[in-house]
Amino acid sequence: MLHVFFETETHISELIVNQPYFAPYRYVSFMVMDIKQELPEPVFCYYDNDLCTASDIINKLNAGIEATLL
């Protein structure tokens, strides 16, 4: 299992790579929250599924990283 938090001045992100017994994702979960607001809100959320290819997952991970760095 990999569980990583990223934090910038404006965003926090959580990346989980796991083979869960029960979860809304197959292997990868990536959430980015905007913390500039009084109430943090999600700006990016990704859960992979059985139809996702490795390329799909990599593209979504890149999009999540970009969202974190904005």
C-alpha positions in Angstrom: 0.0 0.0 0.0 1.1 3.5 -0.8 -0.5 6.5 1.0 1.0 9.9 0.2 -0.1 13.4 1.2 1.1 16.5 -0.8 0.6 20.0 0.4 1.2 23.4 -1.2 0.1 26.9 0.1 -3.2 26.5 -1.8 -3.9 22.7 -2.1 -3.7 19.5 -0.3 -3.7 16.1 -2.1 -4.0 12.5 -1.1 -2.9 9.7 -3.3 -3.7 6.1 -2.4 -2.4 3.1 -4.3 -3.8 -0.1 -2.8 -5.7 -3.3 -3.5 -8.6 -2.6 -1.1 -11.1 -5.2 0.0 -13.9 -2.7 -0.5 -13.6 0.8 -1.9 -14.9 3.0 -4.7 -11.7 2.4 -6.7 -9.8 -0.6 -8.0 -6.2 0.4 -7.2 -5.8 4.2 -7.3 -7.5 7.1 -5.5 -6.4 10.7 -6.0 -8.1 13.7 -4.3 -7.1 17.3 -4.5 -8.7 19.9 -2.2 -8.5 23.7 -2.5 -7.6 25.1 0.9 -7.7 28.8 0.0 -11.4 29.0 0.8 -12.8 29.1 4.3 -14.4 25.7 3.6 -12.0 23.5 1.6 -13.6 22.0 -1.6 -12.4 19.3 -4.0 -11.0 20.5 -7.3 -9.9 17.1 -8.6 -11.0 13.6 -7.7 -10.1 10.3 -9.5 -10.9 6.7 -8.8 -9.7 4.1 -11.3 -11.9 1.1 -12.3 -11.7 -2.2 -14.1 -11.8 -0.4 -17.5 -8.8 1.9 -16.9 -5.6 1.2 -18.7 -2.1 2.1 -17.2 -2.0 5.0 -19.7 -5.4 6.3 -18.4 -4.2 6.1 -14.8 -0.9 7.9 -15.6 -2.8 10.7 -17.4 -5.1 11.2 -14.4 -2.2 11.2 -12.0 -0.5 13.9 -14.1 -3.8 15.9 -14.0 -4.0 15.5 -10.3 -0.4 16.7 -9.8 -1.1 19.7 -12.0 -4.3 20.5 -10.0 -2.2 20.4 -6.8 0.4 22.8 -8.2 -2.0 25.5 -9.5 
